[in-house]
Amino acid sequence: MNYGQSSQMARLWEVDLIRGMAVVSMVIFHLAFDLNYLGILRIDLDSALWFYLARLTASLFLLLVGISLTLSYSRAVLTGQLSQYPSRLWKRSLWILCLALGVTSVTYILIGRGYIIFGILHLISISILLAYPLLSLGRMNIALGLGAILLGLHIQGMEADSLWLIWLGLAPRGFVSLDYTPLFPWFGMVLMGMATGSLLYRDLSRRFPLPEACACAPAKGLLFLGRNSLAVYILHQPLLLLLIYLLDGRSPLPFALAANWGSGP
């Protein structure tokens, strides 16, 4: 049974809402990280609360990548544009990869050791392409997703002699990075999202009842963040650093990151 029948080009508000919640979670974690890293406020980011918040946030983003791929694939089928779908994925992947390489360049210049080599944007860029031939498998992707996660957990802690295997989850001894999201186990979350999308939606229609989105300000704010999550991801860290600089004159931002690296907060 289908609920909430939508037009072919309509957005499903609950997907944007959950993505907006993930954005808020990301900003909270990064604010805590910045305050601790710059020595302004002592925060134990290794505690269970912050440890699981970071991983829950990354998991939500990647699950939603998988769900969104399922929805965009259905949209292409319904609108008769399936032949154009691969080229759109390539363009999307290339755009996100360019942003990822920009993050790599900026973090390398600002902090040097610990710069982002293969973070979540790098992973999403590759995942979009790897996921395409698996979209037709639908809910069967849950098995592949579990396999990818278990493989990632198995190789976690293993070492490689080269940086070229970092993207798979094999890093050299002593490797550190501000954001490290390798293919295994994290591509498994994208696959789980694809399976979830197939279970919850069919032909851009919900398989479950859901009322209309709340018109209250908090809900509208979350929807806005969810619909603009990529832009928020790129801009939020510079804005956080600027805010910290304006509120705390002790921090010579943005170069405080480079100066404090290695000395601890």
Salt bridges, closest charged atoms under 4 A:
GLU14 OE2 - ARG206 NE 2.83
ASP16 OD1 - ARG11 NH2 2.67
ASP16 OD1 - ARG19 NH1 3.13
ASP16 OD2 - ARG227 NE 3.17
GLU159 OE1 - ARG173 NH2 3.33
ASP248 OD1 - ARG250 NE 3.09
